[in-house]
Amino acid sequence: MSFIEALILGVIQGLTEFLPVSSSGHLELGTYFLGVQSEDNLLFSIILHGATACSTIVIFRNEILEIIKGIFKFEWNQSTQFAAMIVLSMIPVGIVGVFFEDQIESLFGGNILLVGTMLLVTAALLSITYFSKKNEGEVTFKSSFIIGLAQAIAIMPGISRSGATISMALMLGVDKQKAAKFSFLMVLPPILGAMLLKTKDFLEQPEFVSNISGMNLTVGFLAAFFSGLLACQWMISIVQKGKLIYFAAYCAVVGLLAVAGGLLW
């Protein structure tokens, strides 16, 4: 992996982790067209996910601190309820990750036809939000679990996690700002969990250390972190303004191009 490839993939990860266009799908397309070797992906993936997790923590640092403070009051307050809803939302993706890990891994291997098809699914989900006009509700235990189901489906490369979870929240009538906040905070535990699992896999394959330089890892991390900061703030504004339909059009175009490429090449 070269310096430029690390920079490009870092920016792709940072932007697409938060924008509703599928980070996994774009990274699959990026690594496919850049010709990045699969053995480079494991450690680099850990670094990029760590960068976007840090971006989320920085943007929502005040909210996270409030939740932590509320939890340590050891009472059933708003913070502990919010934390409990995040835990509940993790159950579907946890089940999928534990029991279908091998099947999921098999989907990530440069299959741009699958990625293109799933991007079209993302486009359809985002298009539905255009018709969601009444959004004044709160995130409840029931809605948090349903949003969690959307997150589990978004494990597929090409289905946007933020797009699927925010779209589902809006379809359930959740307030736009609260939908964005819950969507971004609910992904922190799964990201950190995935990082731990990938770190374990990496430590079991130490021969991969030499395949990518420390400089390129640093470049990828910084690119993903700073582009993630911008994308997260931008996405919050986009959701509040109800502009997700533009990303539906983008996903549809990229999805069609990927499908065409997968059929022709």
N, C-alpha and C positions, 0 to 999 in steps of 0.2 A: 504494500500500500504506500503510495507516494504522499508527499505533503499536500498537494492539491486535492487528491482524492479524500484525504482525511478532513480537509477543510470543507469540501463540498458535502460530504456525508454528514459532518457535524452540523452544518447549517440546515440540511434537509431534516435531520432528526429534531433539531431545536424548533424549527418552524412547524413541522407537521405533527409533532407530539401534541401541540395545543390547537392548531388550526384543524378544522374538521375535514381533513383530506387523507388521513391514514398515514401515520409515520412508518408502520411496518410495510405497507404497500409501496411507499415511495423509496424506502431503503432497499426493498427487494428490487425495484426498478433501477435504483441508483447503482447498487452493487452489480446488477446484471449488465448494465450498459458500460460501467467503468471496468468491468472484468476483475473485480476484487475477489481474491481467493477466499474460499469458505473458511479456511483455517485462521484467517485474519479476523473473521467476524466475531468470534466469541469474546475475546478480551475487549475489542473495540465496542461491542454492544454493551458490555458492562459499563464502560466509561461513558458512553453516550447517555445511557439510561440514568446513570448517576448525575450527569450534568442537568438533565431535564428535571430530575427530582429536586436538585438544588434550586433550580429556577422557580419551581412551584413553592418551595419553602420560603424563598426570598419574597415572592409576591404576596403570599398569604401568611407571612410571619406573625402578624398581629392576631389573626384569627386562630392560628395554631397555638400561640401562647395562651390565648383565652380558653381554648379547649383544654389544654394541659392544666391550667390553673383550676378550671371547673372540675376536672376529674379528681384532682388531689384535695378537693373539698369533701370528697367521699359522701356525696349526696346526689339524689336523682334530680339534677338541674338541667338547664338547657344544653350545657356543654357535654354532660355525660350522655344525654339523649342523642345529641348529634354524633358523638363518638360511637354509640351503640348502633346507630343507623349506618355508619360507615362500615362497621364490622359486619352487619347484616348484608350490606351490599357486596361484601367480599366473598360470601359463601359460594355463589354460582361460579365465579372465576376460579376460586380455590378448588372446587370439585373438578372442574374441567382441567385445570393445570395438573392436578395430582393423578387423576385417573386416565387422562388422555394425552399425557405429555409426548409420547412417541408419535402419536397420530398428528399432533399439532406441529412437532418439529419437522415432520415429513412434508408439511405444506410450504415450508420456507426453503426454497432451493432454486430460485430463479424462474418459477412458473408464472410467467407474466400473463398468461391467459387467465389463470385463476385470479391473479391480482386485479386484472382489468374487470373481470366479472364482479368481483366484490366491490370495486370502486363504483360500479353502476348501482349496486345495492346501497352504498353510502349516499350516492346522489339521490336515490329514491327516498331514503330516510330524511335527508335534509329538505327535500322538496315538500314533504308532508308538513314540516313545521311552518311553512308559509300560510297554512290554513289554520294554525293554532293561534287564535286571537285572544282568548281569555286565559291569561296567565297571572293569577294573583295568589295561588295557593302556596302552601308550605310543603317541604319535604317531610313525608310521614314514613313510618316503618314499612307500610305496605308499598309505597312508591319507591322507597330506597331499595327494596328487594327486587322490584321490577326493573329499576334502573341497573341494578347489579346483573340481572339477566342480560340486559343489552350489552354490558361490559364484557360478559363472558362470550357473547357472540362476536364481539369485536376482536377476539384473539385471532380471527381469520385475517390473513394478510390482505389488505385492501379495504377492510371495514374500519372506518375511523372510530377510535374509542371515544374521543370527545364528541364527535358527531353523533354516534349512536346513543351515548348516555344523555347528552343535552337534548337531542331530539326526543328521546323517550320521556325525559322530565317535562319538556314543553307539551308533549301530547297528553301528559297526565295533569296538565294545568298548573305546574309549578311556576312560580315567579321567575322571570328570566335571569335576574341577577343571582337568585338563590340556586337556580339550576346550574349556572356556570360555576359558582362557588363549590357546590356539592360535587359536581363532575370532576373538578380539578383536585379537590382534596381526597376524594374517594380512591383516586388512582395511586396516591403515595404508598400505602401499604403494599399493594400488588407489585409496584415498581421495585420497592426495596426488597420484597420477597424474591422477585425474579432475579434481582442482582445477586442475592445471596446464593441462589441455586446455580446461577451461571458462574459465580466465583468458585463454588465448589467444583463444578465441571472443569473450570480452567486449572485449578490447583491439581486436579487429577490428570491434567495433560500439560505439564510444565514445558514440554518441548515446543509449545506454541509461542513461548515468550520471545523468541528471536525473530518472529515473523513480522513484527511491527515495532518501530522505534518509539522510544519515550517521547521524542519531539512530536511525532505524529499523533500519539495518544493525547498529548497536551493540547495540540492544535484542535483535535476533534472535540475534546472536552470544552475548551473555551468557546469554540464556534457554536456548539450545541447550547451552552449555558447562556450566552448573550443573545443569540437568536431566540432562545426559549423565553427569556425575559420579555423581549419585544412582542413575541407571538402571543404569550399569555395575556398581557395587558390588552393587546389588540383584540383578541378573541372575546374578552369580557365585554368590550365596547360593541363588538359585532353582534353578540347575543342580545344585548340590551336594545340595540337598534333594529333587531329583527332582520338582519341582512344575510342570513345563512343560505338563502336561495342562490346567491352568487357562487357559493362554494359547491352547491349542488350542480350548477352548470359546469364548473371547473372539473369536478370529479367525473361527470358524464363524458366530457371531452377526453380527459386523460384515460378514463376507463375504456372508451371506444378505441382509442389509439393503441392501448395495451392489448386489447382483444384482437385487433387487426394484426398487430405485430406478432402475437402468439400464434395466430393462424397461418401467417405468411412465412415466418422464419422457422 
